[in-house]
Amino acid sequence: MNSFKLNNDFTLKVYTDSIFDCKLKCEAITISIFKKSFFEQKVGLVKSAATTFGSNVEKNFAKEIKKLPKNFELEGQCIVVETGKKKPKYLFNIVLDFIDPKNSTKFESLMKKSLENFLESLNNYSEIKSIAIPLLGTGFSSGPVNSSINILLDRVLDFHNKGKMIHLKELHLVNIEEFKTQLIVKKLNEILKKNAAPLDLKLESLIYQKEDNIDELECVCKLNDNMLQKENLQNKEKLNFDTNQCSWCKQKLKNVKLIDCGHLFCPSCCGDIKENKIKCLIPDCSHNNDRTNIDVAKENKIEKICEICCETYDSLKVLEKCGHELCTNCFKRLFESKPQCPFCYTFYGIPKGIQPSDGKMSVINEKFSLPGYEEFSTIVINYRFPPGRQTENHPNPGKNYSGSNRTAYLPGTEEGFKAQKLLEKAFENRLIFTIGISVTTGIEGITWNDIHHKTQIRGPYGYPDKDYLKRLFEELKAHGIE
C-alpha cells in the first residue's frame, strides 16, 4: 500500500484490490453507472455491486431516481444510496454516459464535472471518514488511463488545497489492475515533489514508497508481458505482439492475453474479467455458459443480444444513420430523453434542454477587435433571464432563482458567424444554460450547460485563444448542434 499524507487531517491511499474487498474497510465506496441503463446494465462494477449488496441497493437507487424531477440531467451527477451493510454503509453512484474516448473534450468535461459533484456530495455525510474509488471511465468505457489519472488527482488535490474537504480523512484509490496503481503512484510522486513548497508538504513524511518507483513499474510491465506470453503459449497459439487488438476495447497493444475461447484482451479488460468472475467479456461468447460452438450451431433460432441491457431477443432495432442495434425497450427509454445513439453518439434530432424558457438572446456586431483577431470586427452576444421559479423539469420545482445577464464575445470571422448561428440554434433548443449549482459560487440558479463562452475580451476567460472556436464546435456537436 502507498500512503500520501497531505496533512494531519487527510491521507491518500493507493493500492491494488477489488473495490468490493478492500484491504481497509471504508464507510463508502464509489462506482460508475451508465446513464439510463443504471442497474439494468449488468456489467463491470454495476454487476459486482448488485451481486455484493443484493436487490436492496437497486431498490434504493430507484427510489432516489424517482425523487428527481422529470428530464433532470443525470449525466455527471452522484446518486448516493445505503447498502444495508455496516461497512461500506454507502454506495456513491457516479452517472456517466457512453463517450467515445477519442472525443477528449467531452470525456474530460464529463469526468471533471462528475468528480466535482462526487467530492461535493461527500460533504453531506459527516459520518464518512474514508471512501474508496476506482479509476472511473477506464473500464468498460475504455477511457484514456493517463488522462483519467490527471483529472482525478487534479480535482482531488484542488479540492483539498482549497480547504473544501470537510469530513473526509482518507481517500482510497483502489484498482483491480496493478499497472493503474503504479501509474497513479508515479504521478503522485511527480506532483508532490514538484509542488512541495506551494502545497506546504514535507515529502519525506508523506510518501512511503521506494525511490525506484519507475524501475518497479517497468519491472511490473515486463512481468506482465512474461506471464501473458506464458499463458498464451499454454493455449497453443503463437501471437504477433505488434498487431494484436483487444477484442473488447479495441486497443492495439503488445500486452494481450489469449483466453480459451480465442478472444484477446488487454490487461485492463482482463481485470474486468477477474472482477466480474466471468470467462469472457464478449456478451454472446459461448465460453460464458460452457456451450460449444457446435451446440450453438445446432439451435434453430438465432438470438441477438442488446449491448445496453444484455438481454437476448429474436431481433433488434437498427438505427438508420449509423447502423447500430439495440432492443426496442432500450431505444424507447434512451431516445425519450436524448435522441442519440449510445454507441457512436450520432444524433437523430436535436435534444431539448431545461434552460428557462423566458430568456432572451441578442446579437450585435461591434467595430472593435479581439486580441488575435485585429483585422476583424467583434460579435457581442447578450443573454438575459428574468428571475423565476423552477418548474417540474428542474432540480427543485417551486424554488425561486435569481435573474441572470451574461455577455460573450466571438470574432467577426467566417467561423465566428457560423458559431453565432449554431449558438442561436442551441439557445432556441434551451441548451446554452441549465438550472444547477454553480461550481464557482456554490449557489443554485442559472448556470452554463457545458457550452463554454468567452465572457471577457482578454484574460483567462477571453482572448487570444486560437483553438477556442474548434472546441466550441465540438461542444455544440456533443449537444446535437451542427
Phi, psi and omega per residue, in radians:
M1 nan 2.459 -3.140
N2 -1.958 2.127 -3.110
S3 -1.946 2.349 3.097
F4 -2.193 1.754 -3.097
K5 -1.564 1.838 -3.072
L6 -1.305 -0.560 2.997
N7 -2.842 -2.975 -3.089
N8 -1.160 -0.290 -3.026
D9 -1.896 -0.169 -3.034
F10 -2.534 2.337 -3.112
T11 -2.359 2.397 2.991
L12 -1.710 2.288 3.095
K13 -2.129 2.245 -3.047
V14 -2.143 2.165 3.127
Y15 -2.808 2.933 -3.114
T16 -1.740 2.149 -3.139
D17 -3.039 3.013 2.981
S18 -1.376 2.423 3.137
I19 -1.084 -0.364 -3.120
F20 -1.698 0.013 3.137
D21 -2.519 0.981 -3.018
C22 -1.247 2.665 3.091
K23 -1.074 -0.723 3.110
L24 -1.929 2.120 -3.110
K25 -1.194 2.228 -3.124
C26 -1.865 2.770 3.087
E27 -1.222 -0.376 -3.089
A28 -2.650 2.706 3.014
I29 -2.282 2.878 -3.039
T30 -2.223 2.401 3.019
I31 -2.357 2.878 2.990
S32 -1.764 2.584 -3.104
I33 -2.423 2.362 -3.041
F34 -1.279 2.387 3.127
K35 -1.017 2.297 3.093
K36 1.280 -0.434 3.076
S37 -1.459 -0.688 3.111
F38 0.913 -2.331 -3.074
F39 -1.397 -0.021 3.021
E40 -1.276 -0.397 3.126
Q41 -1.468 1.512 -3.035
K42 -1.428 1.138 3.079
V43 -2.424 2.874 3.017
G44 1.008 -2.504 -3.094
L45 -1.145 -0.501 -3.138
V46 -1.102 -0.774 3.132
K47 -1.097 -0.750 -3.139
S48 -1.127 -0.668 3.124
A49 -1.134 -0.756 3.131
A50 -1.124 -0.663 3.132
T51 -1.217 -0.734 -3.069
T52 -1.249 -0.779 -3.004
F53 -1.791 -0.152 3.106
G54 1.380 -2.963 -3.027
S55 -1.251 -0.328 -3.107
N56 -1.056 -0.685 -3.104
V57 -1.169 -0.599 3.085
E58 -1.172 -0.734 3.136
K59 -1.138 -0.752 3.129
N60 -1.111 -0.659 3.114
F61 -1.129 -0.780 3.136
A62 -1.058 -0.649 3.118
K63 -1.125 -0.741 3.131
E64 -1.122 -0.678 3.135
I65 -1.135 -0.686 -3.134
K66 -1.134 -0.436 3.130
K67 -1.249 -0.357 -3.076
L68 -1.391 2.617 3.128
P69 -1.193 2.754 3.125
K70 -1.071 2.469 -3.141
N71 1.128 0.329 3.072
F72 -1.129 2.327 -3.102
E73 -1.317 1.791 -3.051
L74 -1.439 -0.408 -3.037
E75 -1.000 2.146 3.126
G76 1.538 -0.037 -3.120
Q77 -1.492 2.874 -3.138
C78 -2.102 1.996 -3.129
I79 -1.804 2.097 -3.055
V80 -1.848 2.281 3.119
V81 -2.328 2.762 3.060
E82 -1.510 2.500 -3.080
T83 -1.576 -0.302 -3.055
G84 1.533 0.053 3.111
K85 -1.984 2.822 3.081
K86 -1.233 -0.771 3.071
K87 -2.528 2.181 -0.112
P88 -1.322 2.382 -3.127
K89 -1.382 -0.547 -3.056
Y90 -2.116 2.541 3.025
L91 -2.057 2.035 3.096
F92 -1.590 2.059 -3.120
N93 -1.844 1.905 3.106
I94 -1.578 2.066 -3.046
V95 -1.447 2.032 3.100
L96 -1.966 2.947 3.086
D97 -2.079 2.842 3.062
F98 -1.234 1.985 -3.085
I99 -2.137 2.328 3.035
D100 -1.219 2.038 -3.114
P101 -0.991 -0.389 3.118
K102 -1.205 -0.417 3.086
N103 -1.462 1.363 -3.008
S104 -1.076 -0.640 -3.123
T105 -1.093 -0.826 -3.139
K106 -1.157 -0.742 -3.130
F107 -1.086 -0.860 -3.112
E108 -1.126 -0.696 3.135
S109 -1.088 -0.777 -3.132
L110 -1.171 -0.733 -3.110
M111 -1.155 -0.704 3.108
K112 -1.104 -0.811 3.133
K113 -1.069 -0.750 -3.110
S114 -1.112 -0.788 -3.102
L115 -1.211 -0.635 3.093
E116 -1.122 -0.757 3.104
N117 -1.145 -0.659 3.100
F118 -1.076 -0.849 -3.109
L119 -1.163 -0.659 3.093
E120 -1.124 -0.692 -3.125
S121 -1.096 -0.585 -3.125
L122 -1.031 -0.576 -3.094
N123 -1.212 -0.172 3.109
N124 -1.498 -0.045 -3.062
Y125 -2.234 1.648 -3.083
S126 -1.166 -0.412 -3.107
E127 -1.398 -0.223 -3.132
I128 -1.489 1.867 3.105
K129 -1.760 -0.338 3.132
S130 -2.513 2.483 3.141
I131 -2.539 2.512 3.123
A132 -1.880 2.450 3.138
I133 -2.497 2.331 3.059
P134 -1.491 -3.137 3.089
L135 -1.420 1.620 -3.020
L136 -1.150 2.615 3.067
G137 1.451 0.030 -3.077
T138 -2.004 0.102 3.138
G139 -1.626 -1.878 3.134
F140 -1.189 -0.386 3.102
S141 -1.322 -0.319 3.085
S142 1.033 0.611 3.101
G143 -1.245 2.779 -3.132
P144 -1.145 2.205 -3.043
V145 -1.150 -0.880 -3.085
N146 -1.062 -0.762 3.115
S147 -1.103 -0.714 3.135
S148 -1.121 -0.679 3.103
I149 -1.115 -0.798 -3.129
N150 -1.059 -0.749 -3.122
I151 -1.167 -0.789 -3.127
L152 -1.038 -0.896 -3.096
L153 -1.187 -0.645 3.122
D154 -1.089 -0.790 -3.123
R155 -1.176 -0.770 -3.092
V156 -1.140 -0.846 -3.113
L157 -1.159 -0.665 3.106
D158 -1.130 -0.747 3.128
F159 -1.080 -0.734 -3.139
H160 -1.203 -0.779 -3.078
N161 -1.138 -0.468 3.125
K162 -1.508 0.080 3.098
G163 1.251 0.432 -3.076
K164 -1.649 -0.051 3.112
M165 -1.479 1.549 -2.933
I166 -1.366 -0.917 -3.029
H167 -1.872 -0.514 -3.005
L168 -1.191 2.361 3.119
K169 -1.910 -0.563 -3.104
E170 -2.387 2.293 3.015
L171 -2.023 2.044 -3.107
H172 -1.691 2.050 3.071
L173 -1.662 1.785 -2.958
V174 -2.062 2.227 3.113
N175 -2.371 2.567 -3.137
I176 -1.327 -0.406 -3.120
E177 -1.671 2.195 -3.110
E178 -1.076 -0.633 -3.064
F179 -1.156 -0.533 3.079
K180 -1.176 -0.743 3.102
T181 -1.026 -0.811 -3.117
Q182 -1.102 -0.684 3.134
L183 -1.187 -0.679 3.110
I184 -1.121 -0.785 3.125
V185 -1.068 -0.790 3.140
K186 -1.042 -0.773 -3.131
K187 -1.155 -0.721 3.119
L188 -1.111 -0.725 3.075
N189 -1.015 -0.764 -3.140
E190 -1.120 -0.785 -3.098
I191 -1.136 -0.832 -3.054
L192 -1.207 -0.621 3.086
K193 -1.177 -0.688 -3.103
K194 -1.250 -0.640 -3.024
N195 -1.927 0.385 -3.053
A196 -0.982 -0.817 -3.082
A197 -1.186 -0.913 -3.132
P198 -1.064 -0.566 -3.112
L199 -1.521 -0.029 -3.116
D200 0.994 0.839 -3.100
L201 -1.928 2.471 3.047
K202 -1.835 1.809 -2.967
L203 -1.024 -0.686 -3.057
E204 -1.125 -0.440 3.140
S205 -1.683 -0.026 -3.063
L206 -1.740 -0.705 -2.894
I207 -1.904 2.069 3.085
Y208 -1.840 1.155 -3.042
Q209 -2.497 2.453 -3.119
K210 -1.109 2.584 -3.117
E211 -1.225 -0.385 -3.120
D212 -1.561 0.743 -3.085
N213 -1.036 -0.705 -3.112
I214 -1.132 -0.720 3.107
D215 -1.105 -0.696 3.125
E216 -1.079 -0.722 -3.132
L217 -1.099 -0.721 3.107
E218 -1.125 -0.681 3.115
C219 -1.111 -0.719 3.122
V220 -1.066 -0.783 -3.134
C221 -1.088 -0.746 3.132
K222 -1.131 -0.689 3.124
L223 -1.099 -0.761 3.113
N224 -1.063 -0.753 3.114
D225 -1.008 -0.828 -3.106
N226 -1.105 -0.750 -3.135
M227 -1.123 -0.735 -3.128
L228 -1.152 -0.721 3.129
Q229 -1.087 -0.717 -3.128
K230 -1.115 -0.801 -3.134
E231 -1.151 -0.632 3.127
N232 -1.147 -0.696 3.118
L233 -1.135 -0.580 3.091
Q234 -1.118 -0.438 3.070
N235 -1.461 0.110 3.109
K236 0.975 0.751 3.137
E237 -2.357 2.172 3.072
K238 -1.577 2.264 -3.051
L239 -1.946 2.568 2.997
N240 -1.623 1.814 -3.000
F241 -1.258 -0.049 3.141
D242 -1.616 -0.263 -3.003
T243 -2.237 0.095 -3.067
N244 -1.276 2.510 -3.119
Q245 -2.193 2.335 3.099
C246 -1.100 2.291 -3.088
S247 -1.178 -0.334 -3.088
W248 -1.776 -0.993 -3.055
C249 -1.606 -0.128 3.051
K250 1.207 0.224 3.070
Q251 -1.282 2.480 3.075
K252 -1.692 1.978 -3.030
L253 -2.439 2.807 2.961
K254 -1.342 -0.627 -3.044
N255 -1.387 1.400 3.124
V256 -2.218 2.708 3.126
K257 -2.158 2.286 3.073
L258 -1.646 2.067 3.123
I259 -1.702 3.041 -2.946
D260 -1.022 -0.556 -3.083
C261 -1.371 -0.162 3.104
G262 1.803 -0.085 3.107
H263 -1.445 2.603 3.130
L264 -1.869 2.437 3.139
F265 -2.404 2.498 3.078
C266 -1.342 2.955 -3.130
P267 -0.982 -0.652 -3.126
S268 -1.129 -0.786 -3.135
C269 -1.246 -0.557 3.037
C270 -1.065 -0.648 3.079
G271 -1.101 -0.667 3.099
D272 -1.144 -0.643 3.091
I273 -1.088 -0.779 3.137
K274 -1.155 -0.752 -3.101
E275 -1.059 -0.712 -3.044
N276 -1.676 0.010 3.087
K277 0.941 0.796 3.079
I278 -2.062 2.980 -3.084
K279 -1.656 -0.487 -3.101
C280 -2.693 2.534 -3.137
L281 -1.426 -0.359 -3.123
I282 -1.233 2.071 -2.975
P283 -0.968 -0.727 -3.054
D284 -1.686 0.296 3.124
C285 -1.228 2.250 -3.122
S286 -1.143 -0.301 -3.128
H287 -1.127 -0.434 -3.077
N288 -1.249 -0.500 -3.114
N289 -2.101 0.398 3.055
D290 1.015 0.486 3.074
R291 -1.775 2.483 3.133
T292 -1.495 2.856 3.085
N293 -1.073 -0.516 3.118
I294 -1.155 -0.715 3.117
D295 -1.065 -0.743 -3.129
V296 -1.144 -0.703 -3.103
A297 -1.145 -0.481 -3.107
K298 -1.290 -0.313 -3.114
E299 -1.209 2.457 3.134
N300 -1.373 -0.544 -3.066
K301 -1.840 2.247 3.115
I302 -1.659 2.117 -3.133
E303 -1.818 2.645 3.098
K304 -2.008 2.634 -3.118
I305 -1.891 2.232 3.041
C306 -1.311 2.169 -3.082
E307 -1.340 -0.034 3.077
I308 -1.590 -0.977 -3.085
C309 -1.728 -0.164 3.123
C310 1.132 0.319 3.051
E311 -1.558 2.720 3.137
T312 -1.686 2.509 -3.125
Y313 -2.473 2.759 3.072
D314 -1.160 -0.608 3.134
S315 -2.638 2.780 3.124
L316 -2.127 2.770 3.085
K317 -1.401 2.247 -3.140
V318 -1.708 2.152 3.115
L319 -1.285 2.300 -2.940
E320 -1.085 -0.797 -3.027
K321 -1.336 -0.814 -2.989
C322 -1.797 -0.302 3.093
G323 1.470 0.021 3.120
H324 -1.266 2.717 -3.039
E325 -2.097 2.522 3.023
L326 -2.758 2.858 -3.090
C327 -1.307 2.851 -3.088
T328 -1.097 -0.704 -3.118
N329 -1.088 -0.811 3.136
C330 -1.165 -0.638 3.113
F331 -1.047 -0.840 -3.122
K332 -1.120 -0.742 -3.092
R333 -1.172 -0.766 -3.097
L334 -1.290 -0.783 -3.045
F335 -1.333 -0.267 3.081
E336 -1.127 -0.634 -3.111
S337 -1.685 -0.540 -3.093
K338 -2.693 1.977 -3.087
P339 -1.325 1.268 -3.022
Q340 -2.519 2.386 3.084
C341 -1.093 2.260 -3.106
P342 -1.317 -0.127 -3.097
F343 -1.756 -0.879 -3.088
C344 -1.961 -0.064 3.052
Y345 1.225 0.347 3.020
T346 -1.185 2.294 -3.122
F347 -1.531 2.517 3.058
Y348 -2.090 1.080 -3.047
G349 2.030 2.987 -3.114
I350 -1.754 2.189 3.131
P351 -1.220 2.751 3.070
K352 -1.836 2.309 3.136
G353 -1.622 -2.992 -3.130
I354 -1.977 0.355 3.059
Q355 -1.000 2.400 3.101
P356 -0.900 2.368 -2.994
S357 -1.375 -0.193 -3.058
D358 -1.718 0.277 3.121
G359 -1.363 2.770 3.128
K360 -2.188 2.462 3.087
M361 -2.134 2.215 3.116
S362 -2.199 2.570 -3.095
V363 -2.307 2.309 3.030
I364 -2.346 2.700 3.140
N365 -1.895 1.958 -3.086
E366 -1.708 2.762 -3.066
K367 -1.430 -0.360 -3.104
F368 -1.265 2.829 -3.065
S369 -1.943 2.744 3.068
L370 -1.673 2.594 3.074
P371 -0.963 2.236 -3.085
G372 1.641 -0.200 3.125
Y373 -2.329 0.868 -3.009
E374 -1.104 -0.399 -3.086
E375 -1.616 0.076 -3.058
F376 -2.172 2.783 3.063
S377 -1.348 -3.062 -3.099
T378 -2.220 2.307 3.061
I379 -1.580 2.101 -3.137
V380 -1.892 2.114 -3.124
I381 -1.943 2.302 3.114
N382 -2.109 2.281 3.055
Y383 -1.978 2.285 -3.114
R384 -2.325 2.233 3.113
F385 -2.225 2.283 3.041
P386 -1.351 2.859 3.040
P387 -1.036 2.648 -3.111
G388 -2.754 -2.978 -3.136
R389 -2.219 2.394 -3.108
Q390 -1.132 2.465 3.129
T391 -1.707 -3.033 -3.089
E392 -1.158 -0.320 3.123
N393 -1.472 -0.119 -3.058
H394 -1.739 2.908 -3.058
P395 -1.013 -0.696 -3.084
N396 -2.291 1.397 -3.114
P397 -0.918 2.370 3.132
G398 1.607 -0.274 -3.131
K399 -1.438 2.383 -3.121
N400 -1.332 2.657 3.005
Y401 -2.346 2.692 -3.104
S402 -1.380 2.767 3.058
G403 -1.240 2.949 -3.101
S404 -2.569 2.502 3.114
N405 -2.359 1.933 -3.082
R406 -2.116 2.500 3.087
T407 -2.191 2.383 -3.129
A408 -2.328 2.824 -3.028
Y409 -2.282 2.397 3.038
L410 -2.258 2.590 3.062
P411 -1.263 2.543 -3.116
G412 -1.414 0.800 3.094
T413 -1.666 3.085 3.105
E414 -1.056 -0.755 3.112
E415 -1.192 -0.605 3.114
G416 -1.085 -0.762 3.126
F417 -1.214 -0.561 3.057
K418 -1.130 -0.742 3.103
A419 -1.090 -0.667 3.120
Q420 -1.048 -0.800 -3.130
K421 -1.108 -0.688 3.131
L422 -1.201 -0.636 3.091
L423 -1.156 -0.633 3.077
E424 -1.118 -0.693 3.104
K425 -1.135 -0.722 3.114
A426 -1.148 -0.672 3.134
F427 -1.139 -0.715 3.119
E428 -1.066 -0.562 3.137
N429 -1.637 0.204 3.020
R430 1.053 0.802 -3.075
L431 -1.964 -0.220 -3.079
I432 -1.245 -0.722 -3.101
F433 -2.113 2.895 3.051
T434 -2.559 3.079 3.023
I435 -1.827 2.102 -3.110
G436 -2.933 -3.016 -3.138
I437 -1.635 2.168 -3.138
S438 -1.183 2.307 3.118
V439 -1.150 -0.588 -3.078
T440 -1.431 -0.692 -3.072
T441 -1.779 -0.398 -3.092
G442 1.338 0.143 -3.101
I443 -1.784 2.407 3.108
E444 -1.377 2.307 3.141
G445 3.045 -2.650 -3.135
I446 -1.389 2.111 -3.113
T447 -2.283 2.835 3.060
W448 -1.133 2.637 -3.073
N449 -1.987 0.908 3.052
D450 1.114 0.392 2.926
I451 -2.031 1.694 -2.936
H452 -1.275 2.392 3.126
H453 -2.050 2.662 3.010
K454 -1.567 1.834 -3.065
T455 -1.673 0.044 3.060
Q456 -2.284 2.677 3.110
I457 -1.272 -0.698 3.103
R458 -2.488 2.903 -3.138
G459 1.837 -2.944 -3.058
P460 -1.098 -0.452 3.116
Y461 -1.925 0.387 -3.105
G462 -2.380 -2.511 -3.060
Y463 -1.957 2.854 0.079
P464 -1.390 2.591 3.094
D465 -2.770 1.623 -2.993
K466 -1.178 -0.394 -3.092
D467 -1.714 0.052 -3.032
Y468 -1.075 -0.838 -3.086
L469 -1.104 -0.617 3.095
K470 -1.088 -0.781 3.122
R471 -1.148 -0.673 -3.122
L472 -1.089 -0.766 3.122
F473 -1.095 -0.667 3.122
E474 -1.139 -0.736 3.141
E475 -1.169 -0.685 3.102
L476 -1.135 -0.724 3.120
K477 -1.086 -0.658 3.112
A478 -1.120 -0.337 3.084
H479 -1.741 0.128 3.106
G480 1.526 0.222 -3.113
I481 -1.900 1.973 3.101
E482 -2.730 nan nan
